[in-house]
């Protein structure tokens, strides 16, 4: 029987392997449609093949990989229908917590949010889209934390893999990248004025903008989308 220490280590390895592979998929470092090898990933992560196989099973439940007997495992293409459902969850929860966020937001909190925007601008100047996405997540996460709704943020963060891949694609475009930063600046002005109606409208537009740009993304990255692949077969 394995000792409690060994069991804890095994669980830690499993979680780390799952997290690393998931992050590589959602950041597009493992591109949609890519075939992934259990053996190669295990060697790269310096683990046995078991935690990699277990991670694939978990990721399959999130529609992030497709496991086909005799053929192997492939990173799933972006499902726009699922991305829209994920966006709905985020919009519903984030707009709902705005009153509590504004109620609890203090001057030091405002300074922290403004600093995050400055860091986002540096990412735009340095063309670092993945760093921008991380800072964008921090910016919006603070809304939930200041509202005292950490659990709601956990739901958003854990249920947005297809929507998140769209976000990564959109910030490859300089105009979209710059537009996202500018929207954050507009939101900061509305937060300082405690104008909840304007803030709710701006946030809703901010969250929906990615879905509105789907046709452009389909043209630029047809191999990344399940929709485009289905249309090509018709």
Secondary structure by P-SEA (a helix, b strand, c coil): cccaaaaaaaaaaaaaaaaaaaaaaaaccccccbbbbaaaaaaaacccaaaaaaaaaaaaaacccccccccccccccccaaaaaaaaaaaaaaaaaaaaaaaacccaaaaaaaaaaaaaaaaaaaaccaaaaaaaaaaaaaaaaaaaccaaaaaaaaaccaaaaaaaaaaaccaaaaaaaaaaaaaaaaaaaacaaaaaaaaaaaaaaccccaaaaaaaacccccaaaaaaaac
